Amino acid sequence: MRVEPAGTQDAIRALRAAAAAGPYFAVAVGPDPAPGWRPAGDLYADPAVLAAVVERVRRRLATPERRVAASIFFQGWAARLWSVALGVLLHSGRVPVLTTLRWRDEGGTVYLGVDTPELAAGDLAGVVIGQHLEPLAAAVRRGGPVADRVLWGNAASALRGAARVLDGAAPGPASAAADRVLAAGPLRGELDADGWRRSCCLYYRVPRGGVCGDCVLAR
């Protein structure tokens, strides 16, 4: 991925434009001295950090199953990453550089931030999947049994959802960009031609949970 020089102001404008779509599209910009911010890489490399986050999700959902909490966390993380990256692509024609992504967990809600925003001539899959979702999926699996199909189904569903928010009522450029990612790599085949998942995120196993609108169980 080639970083474009002197792109900070363009990146800030693109991030702000993307954030207008909703809270999932927002990312904090600039160094933040407040406690709680950590490098995203800690989630992937430090089993204790990921285990603590998943345990907080498990308690919040009131589920006894670690795999359910891990799946729901992965889906939320994917949704935020896709939302930011796809929103920036839509508004700038480039993707955000997320190699120095940071995060914090506040009351069960995850917030994202970048110190120095930049844009790059790259691709969505390389930024979101290659840099973040693949190492997170590997870390989740190391912590306990969660099927690959569940995790990548979560990622595919989150990408499709972000595209729908950006495009509105009818498919548009965000959906076209999402389709290219869904046609290759680990997301290929996770949604059928009508947009239905071929797997389930396991939310139905949460007390008073249910099934999502695109779930294979709903169909």
Buried (B, 14 or more C-beta within 10 A) or exposed (E): BEEBEEBEEBBBBBBBBBBEBEEBBBBBBEEBEEEEBBBBBBBBEBEEBBBEBBEBBBEBBEBEBBBBBBBBBBBBBBBBBBBBBBBBBBBBEBBBBBBBBBBBBEEEEBBBBBEEBBBBEBBBBBBBBBBBBBBBBEBBBEBEEBBEBBBBBBBBBBBBBBBBBBBEEEEBBBBEBBBEBBEEBBBEEBBEEEBBBBBBBBBBBBEEBEBBEBBBEEE
